[in-house]
Amino acid sequence: MAKNTLYNKIWDAHAVAMLPTGQTQLFIGLHLVHEVTSPQAFDMLRERGLKVAYPDRTFATMDHIVPTKSQKRPFTDSEAELMMQAIERNTKAFGVNFFDFASGKQGVVHIIGPELGLTQPGMTIACGDSHTSTHGAFGTLAFGIGTSQVRDVLASQCLCMDPMKVRKVEINGKLNAGVTPKDVSLYIIGKLGVKGGIGYAYEYSGDVFRDMTMEGRMTVCNMAIEGGARAGYCNPDETTFAYLKGREHAPKGSDWEVAVGRWKALASDADAQYDDVIRFNAADIEPMITWGVTPGQSVGVLESLPDPEKIADEGEKQSVLLAYRHMKLKPGQKPSDIAINVAFIGSCTNGRIEDLRAAASIARAATELGQKVDPRVQAFVVPGSMQVRKAAMEEGLDKVFLAAGFEWREAGCSMCLAMNPDQLKGDQISASSSNRNFIGRQGSPTGRTLLMSPAMVAAAAIAGHVTDVRQYTSVTTGAAQ
């Protein structure tokens, strides 16, 4: 049983009661809300005559359904407009903080939490979105929850949860040039499987994660859920504190030093015990792409697609055969043989400023070589928040993308979930920096998705097919993105 880990420290500090079911009633320090999973939860409160227990710990935005070409109201999608009206009405009625367009702080929920300093080490965080694990990058326990649990947290600020085991995922060494946190995530999931983390919280440790920026750590923790883990986290360190210092909701003055002292004590002890330890070598990781219909079906960009006849497990073999049928690909095929129709850069996984810088470096290098987005490809960039968009434009990244033939969009979830006008059509194949390649995920039941890093997406957009990002000499190296 795990002992003296960050997981144990935060869990024990927030435990309110042990329930007869064996579950723990946890106090939730921060509740993040968006427009898709909250309308029914607020209606449930109304039906019971309940109020939001801690409105000062509750923050809302809209991200999933907002269009990215034009955000003029009313939205052309009537259902999206109704969802917008609902969250506007509910946040006002229940006194919940709301980051709308007028605030200048609207964006993807897992991007605005950290950028505003709402996400802080030692917290328990809940949100009605599976990728809430993102916030674990700051040394938190962050959980995605369903609509009925959104109701429970709104009403009581508590959540009933089963205790988890803790697995340390340790990667030492230095990443190869062109290898990013997204590649690290896909590599881990490929090795451990999409169900490998069931029942676990993942603690990411070792040289690779210590060297990552906070934005890189957020990408890895975001994808923890794709490997079956309930949560993923990194221990807070000087990189964490430097990111948070001065942000709007971070502690100020003397409170800052007190908070940092408290946050340092949260890190897993040197003699911490884990339920499982997995170790990988950084040098073994290459730029990755998914080729199938789960994030675990991936290969290095220079590898060949796998032979299903060499797979011993019958269930896994059938999953691979299904993937080949849907994706219209063949065993032994090289990734570079896969042509794309759409290139999407954005999402809660890779819609931050460093992601846009990495993709822009490829666009800039291509432009210098006289190359632009392949005319057969629709390529677009969707910043993860209004503040990310503003920062990118101040750096001139929008001009870099536009010069290379990319579209420059407004902030939102966009084609990650496709609950908005950004959707694949027919059996189009997408190079995507998002987190899921499930059948139908990007808006078309026959659409096909290849997951990869933002830099790899940019390179594919220009080549018109999957390509090794390392051919562009200006690509960022190491663990920055």
C-alpha positions in Angstrom: 0.0 0.0 0.0 1.3 3.4 -0.9 2.5 5.6 2.0 3.9 9.1 2.3 3.2 10.0 -1.3 1.7 13.3 -2.4 -1.5 11.4 -3.1 -1.7 10.1 0.5 -1.0 13.6 2.0 -3.7 15.3 -0.1 -6.2 12.5 0.3 -5.9 12.4 4.1 -6.0 16.2 4.4 -9.3 16.4 2.6 -11.0 13.3 4.0 -14.2 14.3 5.8 -15.5 10.8 6.6 -15.1 7.1 5.8 -18.5 5.8 4.5 -20.0 2.4 5.1 -19.4 1.6 1.4 -15.7 1.9 1.9 -15.6 5.1 0.0 -14.1 8.3 1.4 -16.0 11.6 1.5 -13.6 14.1 0.2 -13.8 17.9 0.5 -13.2 19.5 -2.9 -11.1 22.6 -2.8 -11.9 23.9 -6.3 -14.9 23.1 -8.5 -14.6 24.0 -12.2 -17.8 24.2 -14.2 -18.6 24.4 -17.9 -21.7 24.6 -20.1 -22.2 21.0 -21.0 -22.3 19.0 -17.8 -23.8 21.7 -15.5 -27.4 22.6 -16.7 -29.0 19.4 -15.3 -26.9 19.7 -12.1 -28.2 23.2 -11.4 -31.7 22.1 -12.2 -31.4 19.4 -9.6 -30.4 22.0 -7.0 -33.5 24.0 -7.9 -35.8 21.0 -7.6 -34.5 20.4 -4.0 -34.4 24.1 -3.1 -30.6 24.0 -2.5 -27.9 26.6 -2.9 -24.3 26.3 -4.1 -22.5 25.5 -0.9 -19.2 27.4 -1.7 -19.7 29.7 -4.6 -16.3 31.3 -3.9 -14.7 27.9 -4.7 -16.7 27.5 -7.9 -15.7 28.9 -11.3 -17.4 28.5 -14.6 -16.5 29.1 -18.2 -17.9 28.0 -21.6 -15.7 26.1 -24.0 -17.1 22.9 -25.5 -19.9 24.4 -27.6 -18.5 27.8 -28.5 -17.8 28.3 -32.3 -14.3 29.4 -33.2 -14.9 31.2 -36.4 -17.4 33.8 -35.1 -18.5 34.0 -31.6 -21.3 36.5 -32.3 -24.5 36.0 -30.4 -26.9 34.3 -30.8 -24.9 31.3 -32.0 -26.1 29.9 -35.3 -26.4 26.5 -33.5 -29.7 26.8 -31.5 -28.8 24.1 -29.1 -25.4 25.7 -28.4 -27.2 29.0 -27.8 -29.5 27.4 -25.3 -26.6 25.9 -23.4 -25.0 29.3 -23.3 -28.1 30.9 -22.0 -28.4 28.2 -19.4 -24.9 28.8 -17.9 -25.4 32.5 -18.0 -28.7 32.1 -16.1 -27.4 29.6 -13.7 -24.1 31.3 -12.7 -26.1 34.5 -12.1 -28.8 32.8 -10.1 -26.4 30.8 -7.9 -23.7 33.5 -7.5 -21.0 31.5 -9.3 -17.9 33.1 -10.8 -18.3 33.1 -14.6 -15.6 33.7 -17.2 -17.6 34.7 -20.2 -16.4 36.6 -23.4 -16.9 39.9 -21.8 -14.5 39.0 -19.0 -11.6 38.5 -21.4 -10.7 35.3 -19.6 -12.9 32.8 -21.4 -11.3 29.6 -22.5 -11.0 25.8 -22.1 -11.6 25.0 -18.5 -8.3 23.1 -18.0 -6.3 26.0 -19.4 -7.9 28.9 -17.6 -7.7 27.3 -14.2 -3.9 27.2 -14.2 -3.4 30.5 -16.1 -5.5 32.4 -13.6 -3.7 30.8 -10.6 -6.9 29.1 -9.4 -5.1 25.7 -9.6 -2.6 25.4 -6.7 -0.6 22.6 -5.1 -2.3 20.5 -2.5 -5.9 21.0 -3.8 -8.5 18.5 -4.5 -10.2 19.6 -7.8 -13.3 18.4 -9.6 -14.9 19.2 -12.9 -17.5 17.6 -15.1 -14.9 16.7 -17.7 -12.7 13.7 -17.9 -9.5 15.6 -18.6 -9.6 17.3 -15.2 -6.5 15.2 -14.5 -4.6 18.1 -16.2 -4.4 20.0 -13.0 -2.4 17.3 -11.3 0.6 18.9 -13.0 0.6 21.3 -10.1 0.6 18.7 -7.3 -3.1 18.3 -6.9 -5.6 15.4 -7.0 -7.9 16.4 -9.8 -10.9 14.3 -10.9 -13.3 14.3 -13.8 -16.8 13.7 -12.6 -20.3 13.0 -14.0 -23.4 15.3 -13.9 -24.9 13.9 -10.7 -21.5 14.3 -9.0 -21.4 17.9 -10.3 -24.7 18.4 -8.4 -23.2 16.8 -5.3 -20.2 19.1 -5.3 -22.3 22.2 -6.0 -24.6 21.3 -3.1 -22.1 20.0 -0.5 -18.5 20.7 -1.8 -17.9 17.0 -1.2 -17.4 14.0 -3.4 -17.6 10.3 -2.5 -14.7 8.4 -3.9 -13.0 5.0 -3.8 -9.4 5.1 -2.6 -6.7 4.5 -5.3 -3.4 2.7 -5.6 -0.4 4.8 -6.6 1.9 3.9 -9.5 5.2 5.8 -10.0 5.9 6.3 -13.7 9.6 7.2 -13.8 11.4 8.3 -17.0 15.1 9.2 -16.7 17.6 10.5 -19.3 17.2 13.2 -21.9 14.5 13.3 -24.6 15.6 13.2 -28.2 15.3 16.3 -30.4 11.7 16.7 -31.6 10.2 14.6 -28.8 7.6 16.4 -26.8 5.4 15.8 -23.7 2.7 14.6 -26.0 5.0 12.0 -27.4 5.9 11.0 -23.8 2.2 10.6 -23.0 1.5 8.5 -26.1 4.5 6.3 -25.4 3.5 5.6 -21.8 -0.1 4.8 -22.9 1.2 2.6 -25.7 3.4 0.6 -23.3 0.9 0.3 -20.4 -2.4 0.2 -22.4 -5.5 2.2 -22.2 -6.7 0.1 -19.2 -3.3 -0.2 -17.6 -4.0 2.6 -15.1 -7.4 1.4 -13.8 -7.6 1.9 -10.1 -4.4 4.0 -10.0 -3.2 7.5 -9.6 0.0 8.0 -11.6 2.9 9.9 -10.1 5.1 11.1 -12.9 8.8 11.3 -11.8 12.3 11.2 -13.1 14.6 13.5 -15.1 12.1 14.0 -18.0 9.3 15.4 -15.8 11.6 17.5 -13.7 13.0 19.1 -16.8 9.5 19.8 -18.3 7.9 23.2 -18.2 4.5 23.4 -16.4 2.8 23.4 -19.8 4.5 20.1 -20.7 3.5 18.6 -17.4 -0.1 19.6 -17.9 -0.1 17.8 -21.3 1.2 14.6 -19.6 -1.3 14.8 -16.7 -4.1 15.6 -19.2 -3.5 12.3 -20.9 -3.3 10.2 -17.7 -7.0 9.5 -18.0 -6.4 8.0 -21.5 -4.2 5.3 -19.9 -7.0 4.4 -17.5 -5.7 6.2 -14.5 -8.1 8.1 -12.3 -5.6 10.9 -11.8 -2.1 11.9 -12.7 0.2 14.3 -10.9 3.7 15.7 -10.6 5.3 16.8 -7.3 5.4 20.6 -6.9 8.8 22.2 -7.3 10.5 25.5 -8.2 9.1 25.2 -11.7 5.6 25.0 -10.3 6.1 28.0 -8.0 7.7 30.1 -10.7 4.7 29.5 -13.0 2.2 30.5 -10.3 3.9 33.5 -8.8 2.0 36.7 -9.6 -1.0 35.1 -11.2 -4.3 36.6 -10.4 -5.6 34.1 -7.8 -2.2 33.0 -6.5 -1.3 34.1 -2.9 0.3 37.5 -2.6 2.9 39.1 -0.3 3.7 37.2 2.9 1.0 34.7 2.1 3.0 33.6 -0.9 6.0 32.5 1.2 3.7 30.7 3.6 2.0 28.9 0.7 5.3 27.9 -0.9 6.5 26.4 2.4 3.3 24.4 2.7 3.5 23.3 -1.0 7.0 22.0 -0.6 6.0 19.7 2.2 3.4 18.1 -0.1 5.9 16.3 -2.3 6.3 12.6 -1.9 8.9 11.8 0.7 12.2 10.3 -0.3 11.2 7.0 1.4 7.6 7.0 0.0 6.2 3.6 -0.8 4.3 2.9 -4.0 1.9 0.1 -5.1 3.8 -0.2 -8.4 6.8 1.4 -10.1 7.3 1.5 -13.9 10.5 2.8 -15.4 11.3 3.9 -19.0 14.3 5.3 -20.7 13.9 8.8 -22.4 16.2 7.8 -25.2 13.7 5.2 -26.4 11.0 7.7 -27.1 10.5 9.0 -30.7 7.9 11.4 -32.1 4.7 9.4 -31.9 1.4 9.2 -33.8 -1.7 7.1 -33.1 -2.9 5.1 -36.1 -6.0 3.4 -34.6 -9.1 4.2 -32.5 -7.6 4.3 -29.0 -4.7 6.5 -27.7 -2.9 3.2 -27.0 -2.7 2.3 -30.7 0.4 4.3 -31.5 3.8 3.9 -33.2 6.9 6.0 -33.6 6.8 8.1 -36.7 9.5 5.9 -38.4 7.9 2.6 -37.4 5.5 0.4 -39.4 1.9 -0.2 -38.3 1.7 -3.5 -36.3 0.9 -6.9 -37.6 -2.3 -8.2 -35.9 -1.2 -11.8 -36.5 1.6 -11.2 -34.0 -0.7 -10.2 -31.2 -1.3 -13.1 -28.8 -4.2 -11.6 -26.8 -7.4 -12.3 -28.8 -9.3 -9.3 -27.4 -6.4 -6.9 -28.3 -6.2 -8.5 -31.7 -9.9 -7.9 -32.4 -9.5 -4.3 -31.3 -6.6 -3.9 -33.7 -8.6 -5.4 -36.6 -11.5 -3.1 -35.9 -9.1 -0.2 -35.9 -7.7 -1.2 -39.3 -11.2 -1.5 -40.8 -12.3 1.9 -39.5 -9.1 3.7 -40.3 -8.7 2.1 -43.8 -5.1 1.4 -43.1 -3.0 -1.7 -43.5 -0.5 -3.6 -41.3 3.1 -2.8 -42.2 2.1 0.6 -43.7 4.5 3.5 -42.9 3.0 6.5 -41.1 4.4 8.7 -43.9 2.1 7.0 -46.3 -1.0 8.4 -44.5 -2.4 11.4 -46.3 -4.5 13.9 -44.2 -7.4 16.2 -45.0 -7.5 18.3 -41.8 -4.9 19.5 -39.3 -6.1 20.7 -35.9 -3.9 22.5 -33.4 -5.6 23.2 -30.1 -7.5 21.5 -27.2 -7.0 21.3 -23.4 -4.1 18.9 -24.2 -2.2 21.2 -26.5 -3.8 24.6 -26.8 -1.4 26.6 -24.6 1.1 29.3 -25.6 4.1 26.9 -25.7 2.1 24.5 -27.9 1.4 27.3 -30.3 5.1 28.4 -30.2 6.2 24.9 -31.1 3.7 24.6 -34.0 4.6 28.1 -35.2 8.3 27.2 -35.2 7.5 24.5 -37.8 5.3 26.9 -39.8 8.1 29.5 -39.8 10.7 26.9 -40.9 8.5 25.7 -43.7 7.8 29.2 -44.9 11.6 29.9 -45.0 11.9 26.9 -47.2 9.2 28.2 -49.5 6.6 25.7 -48.2 3.0 26.3 -47.1 0.1 24.2 -45.9 -0.8 21.6 -48.6 -3.7 22.9 -50.7 -5.6 19.7 -50.0 -5.5 20.2 -46.3 -7.7 22.4 -44.1 -5.4 23.6 -41.2 -6.4 25.7 -38.3 -5.1 26.8 -35.0 -7.4 27.3 -32.0 -5.9 28.9 -28.9 -7.0 27.4 -25.6 -8.1 30.7 -24.0 -8.6 34.3 -24.8 -5.4 35.1 -22.8 -3.4 32.5 -24.8 -4.8 34.0 -28.0 -3.8 37.5 -26.9 -0.3 36.4 -25.9 0.2 34.6 -29.2 -0.8 37.6 -31.2 1.5 39.9 -29.2 4.3 37.5 -30.2 3.2 37.6 -33.8 2.4 33.9 -33.9 -0.9 34.5 -35.7 1.0 36.1 -38.6 3.4 33.2 -38.7 0.4 30.7 -39.0 -1.5 32.9 -41.5 1.6 33.3 -43.7 2.0 29.5 -43.8 -1.6 28.9 -44.8 -3.2 28.1 -41.4 -6.5 29.6 -40.2 -6.3 31.6 -37.0 -9.4 31.0 -34.8 -11.0 32.2 -31.5 -10.6 30.3 -28.3 -12.5 27.1 -27.6 -12.5 23.3 -27.5 -13.1 23.2 -31.2 -12.6 19.9 -33.0 -11.4 18.0 -29.9 -14.9 17.0 -29.0 -16.7 18.6 -32.0 -19.7 19.8 -30.1 -19.5 22.9 -32.2 -19.2 23.7 -36.0 -15.6 22.4 -36.1 -16.2 18.8 -37.3 -14.8 16.2 -39.7 -16.9 15.4 -42.7 -17.4 11.9 -44.0 -14.3 9.8 -43.7 -11.8 12.7 -43.6 -8.6 12.0 -41.7 -7.3 14.5 -39.2 -3.9 15.1 -37.8 -4.9 16.4 -34.3 -3.2 17.7 -31.2 -6.2 16.7 -29.1 -6.5 13.7 -26.7 -8.9 11.1 -28.1 -9.1 9.3 -31.4 -12.3 7.3 -30.6 -14.7 6.6 -33.5 -16.9 9.6 -34.0 -14.9 11.8 -31.6 -14.3 14.6 -34.0 -17.8 14.9 -35.3 -18.2 12.3 -38.0 -19.0 8.6 -37.4 -16.7 7.7 -40.2 -14.1 10.3 -39.6 -10.6 9.2 -38.7 -8.2 10.8 -36.2 -4.4 10.6 -35.8 -3.2 12.0 -32.5 0.2 13.7 -32.4 2.1 16.7 -31.0 1.3 20.3 -32.2 4.7 20.4 -34.0 3.9 17.1 -35.7 0.4 18.4 -36.8 2.0 21.5 -38.3 4.5 19.4 -40.2 1.8 17.1 -41.5 -0.3 20.0 -42.6 2.5 21.3 -44.7 3.5 17.9 -46.1 -0.1 16.8 -46.7 0.7 13.6 -44.9 2.3 12.3 -41.7 5.9 13.3 -41.6 8.8 13.3 -39.2 8.9 16.8 -37.6 12.7 16.5 -37.2 13.2 17.4 -40.9 12.5 21.0 -39.8 15.7 22.2 -38.2 14.0 25.0 -36.2 11.8 22.5 -34.2 12.1 23.0 -30.5 14.1 20.3 -28.8 14.0 18.5 -25.5 11.2 18.7 -23.1 9.9 22.2 -23.5 7.0 21.1 -25.6 
